[in-house]
Amino acid sequence: MASYEDDDLDDRFDHDNEDGEDTVENQVWALLQLINPGDEDSALQQFNAWREQTEEEGDDDPVRIVGQVIDWRAGFEVDMDDTRALVEAINELTSRWNDVTIDWDGDPDDDEFHENTDGPELFGRAFDQLREHGYTLWSREADDEVYAGWITSSRDDETMRELATALGINLRLGSQVG
């Protein structure tokens, strides 16, 4: 079960502006709330960083900028060949919740562990264990040869799918990485 409760879930995801239009800025804010479950302060800090960076660089690719402002705080991008970095990134994200740890079925500090495993296997193992705690590990499309993803509350899965579609994010469950 998730370590937070929010009775006003629908209120968090009111994406429309005053004119009833869904804006990229509102969608990014909703995304940051989803990938920072129970931590609106972090979502707000990342949103402000996103706004600043968007003003400097333009908003041609808002998801790329999201990836930059959340890296290793609410999401990750690691080389596909670097299983050690993948384990470290997922461990870093799960450290936000005291009651959640991943049993990697081996010692991730041991070189032999990394020789005998791959990214899809690690994603699957982490996905299954996070689900037991009420969280979902997602994989999003990024540059070639990169694994990218984040974690949300499992009860927000449908909202995450809808938001990803609206933002043009190719997203799949961590258990579907192949």
C-alpha positions in Angstrom: 0.0 0.0 0.0 1.2 3.5 -0.7 2.7 5.4 2.2 0.5 8.4 1.6 -3.2 9.1 1.2 -4.9 11.9 -0.7 -8.7 12.1 -0.6 -8.6 15.0 -3.1 -6.8 13.2 -5.9 -9.0 14.6 -8.6 -8.4 18.2 -7.4 -4.6 17.7 -7.9 -5.1 17.1 -11.6 -7.3 20.0 -12.7 -5.3 20.7 -15.9 -7.5 23.5 -17.3 -6.5 27.1 -17.2 -9.0 29.9 -16.6 -10.3 29.5 -20.1 -10.9 25.8 -19.7 -7.9 25.0 -21.9 -5.4 22.3 -21.1 -1.9 23.8 -21.2 1.5 22.2 -21.4 2.4 24.1 -18.2 -0.6 22.6 -16.4 0.3 19.2 -17.7 3.9 19.4 -16.6 2.7 20.5 -13.1 0.4 17.5 -12.9 3.2 15.2 -14.1 5.6 16.5 -11.5 2.9 15.9 -8.8 2.5 12.4 -10.0 6.2 11.5 -10.0 6.7 13.1 -6.6 4.0 11.1 -4.8 3.2 12.7 -1.5 5.8 15.4 -1.9 4.3 18.6 -3.3 7.3 20.7 -2.1 9.7 18.7 -4.4 7.2 18.9 -7.2 7.0 22.7 -6.8 10.8 23.1 -6.8 11.1 21.0 -9.9 8.3 22.9 -11.6 10.0 26.2 -10.8 13.2 24.9 -12.3 11.3 23.7 -15.3 9.8 27.1 -15.8 13.1 28.9 -15.6 14.8 26.4 -17.9 11.9 26.7 -20.4 12.2 30.5 -20.4 15.9 30.2 -21.2 15.7 27.4 -23.8 12.2 27.7 -25.2 9.4 25.1 -24.9 10.0 23.1 -28.0 10.5 19.9 -26.0 9.0 20.3 -22.5 9.5 16.6 -21.6 13.3 16.8 -22.3 13.5 19.7 -19.8 11.4 17.8 -17.3 13.9 15.0 -17.6 16.7 17.4 -16.8 15.1 19.0 -13.7 14.0 15.7 -12.2 17.1 13.6 -12.9 18.0 11.4 -9.8 15.4 13.2 -7.7 12.1 12.1 -9.2 13.3 10.3 -12.4 16.3 8.9 -14.1 18.1 8.5 -17.4 21.0 6.0 -17.6 22.9 4.2 -20.3 21.3 0.9 -21.2 24.6 -0.9 -20.7 25.1 0.5 -17.2 23.1 -1.8 -15.0 25.0 -0.5 -11.9 23.7 3.1 -12.6 20.1 1.7 -13.2 20.2 0.0 -9.8 21.6 3.1 -8.1 18.9 5.3 -9.8 16.0 3.1 -8.7 17.4 2.8 -5.2 17.8 6.6 -5.1 14.2 7.1 -6.1 12.9 4.5 -3.6 14.9 6.0 -0.8 12.2 8.7 -0.7 10.0 6.2 1.2 11.3 4.7 4.4 9.3 1.5 4.0 10.4 0.6 0.4 13.6 -1.2 -0.6 14.3 -3.4 -3.6 15.7 -6.9 -3.1 17.8 -7.2 -6.3 18.3 -11.0 -5.7 22.0 -10.6 -5.5 24.6 -8.1 -4.5 24.5 -5.1 -6.8 28.0 -4.1 -5.5 29.4 -7.3 -7.0 30.6 -7.2 -10.6 29.4 -10.7 -11.2 25.8 -9.6 -10.4 26.0 -7.1 -13.2 27.5 -9.6 -15.6 24.6 -11.9 -15.1 21.7 -9.4 -15.4 20.3 -6.9 -17.7 18.1 -3.8 -17.7 14.7 -5.5 -18.5 15.3 -8.0 -15.7 16.2 -5.2 -13.2 13.1 -3.2 -14.3 10.9 -6.2 -13.8 12.2 -7.1 -10.4 11.9 -3.5 -9.2 8.4 -3.1 -10.8 7.1 -6.2 -9.0 8.4 -5.2 -5.6 7.3 -1.6 -5.9 3.7 -2.8 -6.8 3.7 -4.6 -3.4 4.1 -1.2 -1.8 1.5 0.6 -3.9 4.0 2.2 -6.4 4.5 1.8 -10.2 7.8 2.0 -11.9 7.5 3.4 -15.4 9.8 3.5 -18.4 9.7 6.4 -20.8 11.2 6.6 -24.2 14.3 8.7 -24.3 17.4 8.9 -26.5 18.7 5.7 -28.1 20.7 3.4 -25.7 19.1 5.1 -22.6 16.7 3.8 -20.0 14.6 6.5 -18.5 11.8 6.4 -16.0 10.1 7.4 -12.8 7.8 6.1 -10.0 4.2 7.0 -9.2 1.6 5.8 -6.8 -0.1 2.8 -8.4 -3.5 4.3 -7.9 -2.5 7.1 -10.3 -1.7 4.6 -13.2 -4.6 5.7 -15.4 -4.0 9.4 -14.8 -0.3 8.8 -15.7 -1.3 7.1 -18.9 -3.7 10.0 -19.9 -1.1 12.6 -19.0 1.7 10.8 -20.9 -0.6 10.7 -24.0 -1.4 14.4 -23.6 2.3 15.3 -23.4 3.4 12.9 -26.2 5.4 10.7 -23.9 5.9 7.1 -25.0 5.4 5.4 -21.7 5.2 1.8 -20.5 5.1 -0.1 -17.3 8.5 -1.2 -15.9 7.4 -4.8 -16.3 7.1 -4.3 -20.1 10.7 -3.1 -20.7 12.3 -5.4 -23.3 
